[in-house]
Amino acid sequence: MATDIKETTHAVEAASVMRLLSARPRLLALGEPTHGEDTLLDLRNELFRQLVEQEGYRTIAIESDCLRGLVVDDYVTSGTGTLDEVMEHGFSHGWGTSAANRELVRWMRAYNDGRPAPERLRFAGFDGPLEITGAASPRQALTALHGYLSARVDAGLFPCTAETLDRLLGADDRWGNTAAMMDPTRSVGKSAEADELRLLADDLVSLLDEQTPHLITATSREDWERARLYGRTATGLLRYHSWMADTTPSRMTRLVGLRDQMMADNLLAIAARGPALVHAHNGHLQREKSTMRMGDRPLEWWSAGALVSAHLGEEYAFLATALGTIRHQGVDTPAPDSVEGLLYALPEDRYVVDATGLATALGDTRPAPRVSPWFGYAPLDPAHLAGFDGLVFVKDVPQS
């Protein structure tokens, strides 16, 4: 069997990846089974460089706050700010401290220097302004959307003034109350002010859509697309806060589902402007339903990848990443009867696997699911192999 599996492996290169696919996808998603390891991000960076140089990709989208990502995009496209400022303010989840992320931003800025706008690389965060502990205030998104419209649309068409928004939003810290994640009664998401804001946000997004021809002419398509991002984020955050205040058994299922829906909406907008490499956790990019347990309650929801795949079909491709060891986190050599164990037995340090070929090589063999001793690493689910367009395997992940 080892020989059969070996025949399904190739170097982790853009050309090898493209040979696995029937056509160049609009969104090529590269997953990772754990966060915070620069070895995996270095691999992502090299693959993105090759996709740019060989396949015409111009955008990279990562699992980070979509509004903060605008800071990075402004820097790499036009040099706004400094690299230190961008790494501090342009990433969520602590990703700005990564040396690999810093190198990605530095390289993109250097690549863009002196190039005309259509040839420049773009950066995007596609997560909502969300952390495990809670959600941001909708202020930034709402006020930016209102400001974009108020400068270009007749005031009589507006559902409210900027002062009304400010009054209804109140202090930002009440939206960011971390106690609300575990205690819905601490959330402001179903207050009278929040309910009114949801209606106003919906009206502002509708106004933006109604005025599209005028707005694109008066500003630019890029400015209009940014305003649409503000609108998606404002309505998404208000919906998320509303469910944070919910007390029914469906609360957590809706919250995790809403996060992936916000991701999917952002990815579809990114796909509309051209081919992009997407990088996030495997669980956000898979085609299968996502599952987890919250206490004694099982949760099931559709991932961003599943939603995007349903919309784009073959224009969405997913490469999952599997690992052999992360010894500094207690993840040692995988059992030989797991998919990771079978791949670990091959001599190369890293390679991309033809998932269809791997399934054929396995035949009737049923690999055992790997059990991780560390909560931060999610092993491959053998039942998901059929949903992969390819599988990247990294044998050993040293400490970053």
N, C-alpha and C positions, 0 to 999 in steps of 0.2 A: 504493500500500500504506500510506503514511503516514496517509492519511485514514482508511482502514479501521482501523488500529491506534488512532488517536486516538479513535475511537468506542467503544473498549473501556475507556477510562480515566475515572476519577472521583477526586474529592477524597479524601484520606486521612482519612476520618471514619467513626465507628462506623456511621452510617446507610448509608453507601456500602458498607461491608464486609458488613453484614447483608443488603443487597439481592443480594449475590452468592451467598448461602447459602439453602438450602431451609428451614432453621429455625435458631433460636439454638442453637449448639453448646454442649455442656457444657464442652469444652476448646477454646478458640480459640487456636491456636498462631501466634505471630508470630516468624519466624526472622530472623536477621541473618547476613550473609556474612563478617563480621569482628567482632572484639571491641574494646572500649575506645574507641569513638567516641560521645561524648555526643550528637551530632546524632541518631543512631539511637535512643539511650535517651530523648531528649526526645520524639521521635515516639512511642515506646512509652508514655511517661508520659501524653501527651495522649490517645492512643487509650484507655488504661485509664480515665482520668477520664470520657471520654464513655461508655464501656461501663458504668461505675458509675452514671452519672446517667441514661442513656437505656435501658439494657438489663438492669439489675439484677445486673450482675456484682459479686462481693464479694471475690474473691481474685485476687492476682497471684502467679505462680510463676516464679522465674528460675533460671538455670543457676548455682546456688551451693550450697554445702554445706547439706544438709537439717537437720543438727543446729545449725549456726550460725544458720540461718534462724529457729530458735525464739527467739533473742535479739531479732531484728527483730520477730517476731510479738508477743512479749510487750510490746515498746515501743509498737507502733502500736495494740494493742488495749487496753492498760491503763496505759501510760506508765511501765513499769518501766525504770529506768536513764535515761541521758541520750542525746541524739542523737549526741554525740561518741563515747560508749562503744559505742553500737550500730554506728556506721559502722566502728569499729576491730575489733569482735569478732563482728559478725553476718554477715560476708560472707567468702567464700573467693575464690581466684584474683585477689586484689587489687581486687575490685570496690568495696570500701568507700571507695576514694579518689575515686570518680567523683562529680562535682558533680550529675549527673543522678540517680544513685542516692540521693544525699543528699536531693535535692528530692523524690523519690518518697516516701521514708520520712517526711520532714517533712509533706508534704501528707496522707499517710494518717493520721498521728497527729492532725493538725488536723481532718480529716474525722470521725474517730471520737470526738473529744472531746464528751462529753455524750450520745452516742447509746446506745441499749440494745444489749445484746450481739448480738441477731440481725441488727442493721443495720450492725454494724461491719465494716470491711474487714479482710481477713486477708492476711498475707504468708507465702510459703513458698519455701524453697530446695528444689529437687528433685534436685540432683546428690548423689552419695554424698560422704562425707568423703575425696575423692580429689583428687590433683593429678597433673600429668604426671609428676612425679618419684617418686610413690609413693602409699601409702595410709596412713590414720591407724590408730592402735591401736583395737581394738574396745572398749577399756575404758569410755569414756563411755557408749556405747549399752548394753553388757552390764550395767554396774553400775546404770544408771538403770532398766532393765527389772527387774532383780532387786529393787531397792529398792521399786519400785512394787508388785510382787507380794508381797514379804515383809511389807509393812505390812497386807495385806488377805487373805492366803491362808494356810491352815494350814501350818506349817513342815514337817509330815510329808509333804506333797505335793511338796516341792522336790527337785530332782535334786542340789543342792549348796548350800553356804553361801556367803556373801559372801567369807569368808576363802579358800575354795577358789578362787573366781574370781580373787581378788587374787594368789594364789600362781601360778596357771597363766598369768595375763597377764604377770607379771614387769614389767620396766622398759619403759616406753612407747617409748623411743628404739630398742629393737631391732625394733619393728614399723615404725617410721618410717625405717629405714635406706634412704637414697636409692640406695645402690649396688645394692640388690636389684632395681631396675627393669631394669637391664641385665645383672645377674648373678644368676640364680635361686639359686645356691648360697649367696647372702648373705641369703636370705629365711628367716624362721622359720615360713612358712606351712604347712609339712608336718612340723613338729616334733611330738613326742608330745603336748606341751602344747596346741598349736594343734588337733590332731585331737580331743583331749578337749573343748576349748572348743567346737568345732563341734557335738558331740553335746549338750553342756550347753545351748548356745544354742537348739538345736532343741527340746529338752525345755522350756525356759522359754517359748518362743513357743507351744508346744502347750498349756502350762498356762494361759497368757494367754487363748488361744482357748477352752479348756474352761470357764474361769471368767467368760466374757463377761457373762452376765446379772447375776451378783453384782457384778462390778467396775463396770459402768456404774451400777448402783444405789448402790453404796458411794461412788463418786467422781462421775464425770460422763462423758458420751460423749466430751467433748473430752479429758479426762485419759486415757481408754482409747485414743483414737485416737493420742495422743502416745506411749503405751506401745507401741502397734503399730508406730509409726515407729521406736522404739528397737529393737524386735525385728527388723524388716526390715533395719535398718542393721547390726545386729550380725551377723546371718547372712550378709548380703551382703558385709560386710568380711572375714569369716573365709573365705568362698568365694573372694574376690578374692585374699587373701593366699595361699591354697592354690595358686592358679594362678600367682601370682608365683614360687612355688618350683618350678613345673613345668619340666621340661627338654625336653619334646617340641616338635615343630614347630607344634603348635596353640596354644602358650602365648599369643602376642600376640593371636591371633584371639579366644580366650576372654576375655582381659582387656578388650579394647575392647567385646566383646559384653556382658560382665557389667556394665560401667559403664552402658551404655544400658538393660540390664534393670533395674538399680537405679533409674535415672531413671523408667522406665516404671511400675514398681511404685509409686513415690511419686506420679506423676501420676494413676494410677488411684485412689489413695486421696484425692487432692485433688478429683478429679472427683466422687467419691461424696458430697461435702458441698455441691456446688453449682457453678454456672458460674464458670470461671476463665480469665484471660488467661495464657498461657504464653509466656515469652520465653527464647530460647536460640539457639545457632548453627543455621543452616539444616540442617546435617548431622545434628543430633540430632533434628530435628522432621520430616524428610522421610519420605514413605511408601516410597520405594525403598530398596534395600539400600545401605548405606554401603560405600565402598571407600577404601583408601589403600595406600601402599607403605611398608613398613618395611625399609629397605635394599633388597635384591633380592627381598623376599618380598611378594607382593600379599595384602592382607587384605580379607575381605568379612564383613559382619555386619549384622543388622537394627537399625536405629536405634530410639530410644525412640518416635519418632513412628509408625514402622511398627508397632511392638508395640501401642501404644495404639490406633491406628486399627483394628487387627484386632479389638480388644476392643470398642471403642465405635461403630464404623461411622460413621454420619452425625453422631454426637454429637462427633466430632473433626473440626476444620477447620484447615487449614494455609495460612497466608499466608507465602510466601517473600519475602525482601527482596533486591533486586538494586541495584547501585550503578553510577553513571557513573564518577566520578573520586574518588580519595583522593590528591590530588597530593602531600601531605606524606609519603606512603609510596611515591611513585613510580608510582602507578596513574593513568595519564593517560587522555585521551579514548578510549573504546572504538572498536574497528574497526566501521565501518558495517554489516558483514555479520553481526555478532553480535546476540543479543537485546538486550544492553545498548546497543549502538550504535543499533539501531532505535528503542529507547525514548529514548535520549539526544537524538535528533533532534527530539523533540517539545518544545514551548515551556515547559511547566510544570516547576517545580523538583522536585515530588514528587507522586505520585498512586498510586492503587491500580488495578490492571489486572484485568479479567475474564480469567482464564487460558484459559477455554474460548473466549471471543471472540478472544483473541490467537491461539490455535492455528488458529482458522478463518481469521482475517485472513492468517496466514502461508501457509495453503494448502500447496502442495507445496514452498514455499521451505524450505530446510534451513539454519537459521542456523549459523554457524561457532562452535564453542566458543571462549570467550575464554580467553586465557592470561595469568595474573597474573604480573607481575615481582616480586611480594612474597608471601612464604609465608603471611603473616597474612591474606590475603584469598582467599576461595574464590569464583570466578565462578560464575554460573548454568550448570547443565548443561541445554542445550536439550532433551535427551531426557527431562527430568523434568517438563516443562510440564504434562503430563496429570495429574500427581499433585498439582498445586496447586489449591486452591480460589480463590486469588487471588494476585496478585503486587504487592508494594509496590515502587515504584521511587523512588530518591533520586538526583537528578542529580549533585550535587557535595557531598562531605563535607569541610567545612573542618576544620582542626586544632582539637581540643578545647582 
